[in-house]
């Protein structure tokens, strides 16, 4: 592929000639067929598990790992189901997506951490995206109000983690903001679009601008955590929680940064966000330690490369973001970013990273990394890797715009 737009035009022509609209394909590609069959297996795996829980990963001893609705990953499985519905237009997937989305209704009033954006956007956000159901819109707006309670005008940002309990209480932080938080801004942008209340938009832009000013290094890699003084907004520390070191480039952090800034550009049209997305993309795809198959190691600065773990979840997020970026830049850059995304997607779809059909409890991909410093979900399937992998497929094929 030399240009993403050319690829998508080819796809559109094929649909036209076959007489099929999106969601009415007569033939199912092997990637989607695998995802459909594997996700049915995951649904079967859930039938004998505790009701009200959602899939997250697989434990080191081979058991299905679940999360409650207030876990930060709770929205990704409903989102995966919505993506299968977007591809297939099969009422079965719509029914399953609705079923698991509704589990998260109480989250709309939750302000216990910043990831309400992940939780609600992936579930209710996609539900509204594909059905235009006004009841979903109401949940999105209420969830944005809950997230907005974590915004501190002195800092100009949303606090990521609470610092009064757990391991986060042991770091000496006052007002930590992590790069992952860029992803939650989409909830605020969507809430403004749905409600007309511009306060959500203003909070999102403020947070993005503070992140742009303080979270990046001269080489356009990002710090994982920036801790702020909650009174005067000054920077107290720049550190990591899940990377190799405070000054290393944690792979998924770079992925969140790339995706977060191209999303902010899509929502605002502000050129500074597009420019930052391009800088982050260039850092990633030009990095000398990015392997030939484009699936990054868990940290670009790990001293154990190449004898260390790859992180498929980072690749899935990056690939989806690169497809989005390729649609927003000139032809030359579009081809470059689209080619990198395709290489990642092809690698993830290979036997090196994709699970065997009927295994992995139904998760699509293997070999992701949650947090090596915490010894959690290392070389394991992760529900959000599957979610962004499917999203990348849908962007590649023009089903998502």
ZAMARGU-4260 file (C-alpha; in steps of 0.2 Angstrom, whole numbers, plus 5000, padded with zeros to 4 digits):
<rodrens>
0) 5000/5000/5000 | 5007/5017/4996 | 4992/5028/5001 | 4978/5025/5014 | 4966/5034/5003
5) 4970/5024/4988 | 4967/5008/4998 | 4950/5014/5005 | 4945/5019/4987 | 4948/5002/4982
10) 4938/4995/4996 | 4923/5007/4992 | 4924/5002/4973 | 4923/4983/4978 | 4908/4987/4989
15) 4899/4996/4975 | 4903/4983/4962 | 4896/4969/4973 | 4880/4978/4977 | 4884/4978/4996
20) 4883/4992/5008 | 4894/4993/5023 | 4887/4981/5036 | 4880/4970/5022 | 4895/4961/5015
25) 4892/4944/5007 | 4909/4938/5011 | 4918/4940/5028 | 4937/4942/5027 | 4947/4930/5037
30) 4952/4944/5050 | 4934/4948/5054 | 4928/4930/5053 | 4941/4925/5066 | 4936/4940/5077
35) 4918/4934/5076 | 4921/4916/5080 | 4933/4920/5094 | 4922/4933/5102 | 4908/4920/5102
40) 4920/4909/5112 | 4923/4923/5124 | 4904/4925/5127 | 4903/4906/5130 | 4917/4908/5143
45) 4908/4921/5152 | 4892/4911/5154 | 4899/4901/5169 | 4907/4916/5177 | 4901/4929/5189
50) 4887/4939/5182 | 4890/4958/5180 | 4909/4955/5177 | 4918/4959/5161 | 4933/4951/5153
55) 4950/4959/5155 | 4964/4946/5153 | 4970/4929/5157 | 4980/4926/5173 | 4997/4918/5174
60) 4989/4901/5180 | 4978/4901/5164 | 4961/4908/5172 | 4950/4920/5164 | 4953/4937/5173
65) 4937/4948/5175 | 4934/4966/5180 | 4920/4975/5188 | 4911/4989/5181 | 4922/5002/5189
70) 4938/4995/5183 | 4946/5006/5170 | 4945/4992/5156 | 4926/4988/5159 | 4920/4997/5143
75) 4932/4989/5130 | 4922/4972/5129 | 4906/4981/5125 | 4915/4992/5113 | 4922/4976/5105
80) 4904/4970/5103 | 4899/4986/5095 | 4913/4985/5083 | 4908/4968/5077 | 4890/4975/5075
85) 4897/4989/5065 | 4906/4977/5053 | 4892/4964/5052 | 4876/4973/5055 | 4871/4957/5063
90) 4857/4959/5076 | 4866/4947/5087 | 4880/4958/5090 | 4869/4973/5093 | 4860/4963/5106
95) 4876/4958/5115 | 4883/4975/5114 | 4867/4983/5122 | 4867/4969/5135 | 4885/4973/5141
100) 4884/4991/5139 | 4869/4993/5150 | 4880/4985/5164 | 4890/5001/5165 | 4875/5013/5168
105) 4881/5017/5186 | 4898/5023/5180 | 4889/5039/5173 | 4890/5045/5191 | 4907/5039/5195
110) 4921/5051/5198 | 4933/5040/5207 | 4946/5040/5194 | 4949/5048/5177 | 4946/5033/5166
115) 4927/5036/5166 | 4931/5042/5148 | 4938/5025/5143 | 4923/5016/5152 | 4909/5026/5144
120) 4916/5031/5127 | 4920/5013/5122 | 4903/5007/5128 | 4890/5020/5127 | 4900/5031/5115
125) 4900/5018/5102 | 4882/5013/5106 | 4877/5031/5102 | 4889/5031/5087 | 4880/5016/5079
130) 4862/5018/5085 | 4859/5036/5088 | 4850/5031/5104 | 4846/5047/5114 | 4847/5037/5130
135) 4865/5033/5127 | 4868/5052/5124 | 4861/5056/5141 | 4873/5044/5149 | 4888/5052/5140
140) 4884/5069/5146 | 4881/5064/5164 | 4898/5054/5164 | 4906/5070/5157 | 4899/5080/5172
145) 4907/5066/5183 | 4924/5067/5175 | 4923/5086/5176 | 4923/5085/5195 | 4941/5080/5193
150) 4946/5096/5184 | 4957/5108/5194 | 4957/5126/5186 | 4973/5130/5195 | 4982/5116/5186
155) 4971/5117/5170 | 4970/5098/5170 | 4960/5083/5176 | 4968/5073/5190 | 4972/5055/5185
160) 4974/5045/5200 | 4969/5048/5218 | 4984/5048/5230 | 4976/5043/5246 | 4977/5024/5245
165) 4985/5010/5236 | 5002/5011/5228 | 4998/5028/5221 | 4999/5034/5239 | 5017/5029/5241
170) 5024/5040/5227 | 5023/5057/5235 | 5012/5064/5222 | 4999/5078/5224 | 4990/5080/5208
175) 4997/5067/5196 | 4992/5068/5177 | 4996/5053/5166 | 4998/5053/5147 | 4984/5040/5147
180) 4972/5054/5152 | 4972/5061/5135 | 4961/5047/5129 | 4947/5052/5142 | 4946/5070/5134
185) 4935/5062/5120 | 4921/5060/5132 | 4921/5079/5136 | 4922/5084/5118 | 4907/5072/5114
190) 4897/5079/5129 | 4899/5097/5122 | 4893/5091/5105 | 4878/5082/5112 | 4873/5095/5125
195) 4879/5112/5118 | 4888/5115/5135 | 4905/5122/5130 | 4912/5120/5148 | 4917/5102/5143
200) 4926/5107/5128 | 4935/5121/5137 | 4941/5108/5150 | 4947/5096/5137 | 4957/5109/5127
205) 4965/5116/5143 | 4970/5098/5148 | 4977/5095/5131 | 4987/5111/5131 | 4994/5108/5149
210) 4999/5091/5143 | 5007/5098/5127 | 5017/5110/5137 | 5024/5099/5151 | 5023/5081/5146
215) 5035/5080/5131 | 5054/5079/5130 | 5064/5087/5116 | 5064/5071/5106 | 5044/5071/5106
220) 5043/5056/5118 | 5033/5058/5133 | 5034/5056/5152 | 5021/5044/5159 | 5017/5055/5174
225) 5018/5073/5178 | 5014/5078/5196 | 5008/5096/5199 | 5006/5108/5213 | 4987/5109/5215
230) 4987/5127/5221 | 4999/5136/5209 | 4999/5123/5195 | 5018/5121/5195 | 5026/5105/5190
235) 5033/5095/5205 | 5040/5080/5196 | 5041/5070/5180 | 5041/5051/5182 | 5034/5035/5177
240) 5023/5021/5184 | 5023/5008/5171 | 5039/5012/5161 | 5057/5006/5163 | 5062/5022/5171
245) 5057/5040/5173 | 5066/5045/5158 | 5062/5031/5146 | 5049/5030/5132 | 5036/5018/5139
250) 5028/5011/5123 | 5010/5012/5128 | 5012/5029/5134 | 5018/5035/5117 | 5003/5026/5110
255) 4991/5035/5121 | 5000/5052/5116 | 4998/5049/5098 | 4980/5043/5098 | 4975/5057/5111
260) 4982/5071/5100 | 4975/5066/5084 | 4959/5063/5092 | 4960/5081/5099 | 4964/5088/5082
265) 4948/5079/5075 | 4937/5086/5088 | 4944/5104/5088 | 4953/5107/5071 | 4967/5115/5081
270) 4983/5113/5071 | 4995/5112/5086 | 4987/5095/5090 | 4989/5088/5073 | 5007/5094/5073
275) 5010/5085/5090 | 5002/5069/5083 | 5014/5070/5068 | 5029/5072/5079 | 5024/5058/5091
280) 5021/5047/5076 | 5038/5051/5068 | 5046/5047/5085 | 5038/5030/5085 | 5040/5024/5067
285) 5058/5031/5065 | 5064/5024/5082 | 5079/5013/5079 | 5073/5000/5092 | 5056/4998/5083
290) 5057/4980/5077 | 5055/4976/5058 | 5037/4969/5061 | 5033/4986/5069 | 5027/4978/5086
295) 5036/4988/5099 | 5045/4982/5114 | 5036/4986/5130 | 5048/5001/5133 | 5058/5008/5119
300) 5073/5011/5132 | 5072/4994/5140 | 5090/4988/5142 | 5085/4970/5139 | 5080/4973/5121
305) 5079/4962/5111 | 5077/4949/5125 | 5061/4957/5132 | 5043/4958/5129 | 5033/4965/5115
310) 5017/4974/5118 | 5004/4971/5106 | 4992/4983/5115 | 5003/4997/5110 | 5004/4992/5092
315) 4985/4991/5091 | 4983/5008/5098 | 4996/5015/5087 | 4990/5007/5071 | 4972/5014/5074
320) 4979/5031/5078 | 4990/5031/5062 | 4975/5027/5051 | 4966/5042/5059 | 4982/5052/5056
325) 4984/5046/5038 | 4967/5054/5034 | 4972/5071/5041 | 4988/5074/5032 | 4995/5077/5014
330) 4997/5062/5002 | 5016/5059/5006 | 5014/5058/5025 | 4997/5049/5023 | 5006/5035/5013
335) 5020/5034/5026 | 5008/5033/5041 | 4996/5022/5032 | 5010/5010/5028 | 5016/5009/5045
340) 4999/5005/5052 | 4996/4992/5039 | 5013/4984/5044 | 5007/4983/5062 | 4990/4977/5057
345) 4997/4963/5046 | 5009/4958/5060 | 4995/4957/5073 | 4985/4947/5061 | 4999/4934/5059
350) 5001/4918/5069 | 5015/4927/5079 | 5003/4937/5089 | 4985/4931/5085 | 4978/4918/5096
355) 4974/4901/5089 | 4955/4899/5086 | 4946/4892/5101 | 4960/4896/5113 | 4965/4911/5124
360) 4947/4911/5132 | 4942/4920/5116 | 4953/4935/5116 | 4959/4939/5099 | 4978/4943/5102
365) 4992/4937/5113 | 5008/4945/5119 | 5003/4961/5127 | 5010/4969/5143 | 5000/4978/5156
370) 5013/4983/5169 | 5030/4976/5171 | 5035/4986/5186 | 5019/4979/5195 | 5021/4962/5188
375) 5004/4963/5181 | 4997/4956/5165 | 5014/4952/5157 | 5014/4943/5140 | 4996/4941/5141
380) 4980/4945/5131 | 4972/4961/5135 | 4954/4967/5131 | 4960/4984/5125 | 4972/4976/5113
385) 4958/4967/5105 | 4947/4983/5105 | 4960/4994/5096 | 4965/4980/5084 | 4947/4979/5078
390) 4946/4998/5078 | 4961/4998/5067 | 4953/4985/5055 | 4938/4996/5053 | 4948/5012/5050
395) 4958/5002/5037 | 4942/4997/5028 | 4933/5013/5029 | 4920/5007/5040 | 4925/5020/5053
400) 4929/5037/5047
</rodrens>
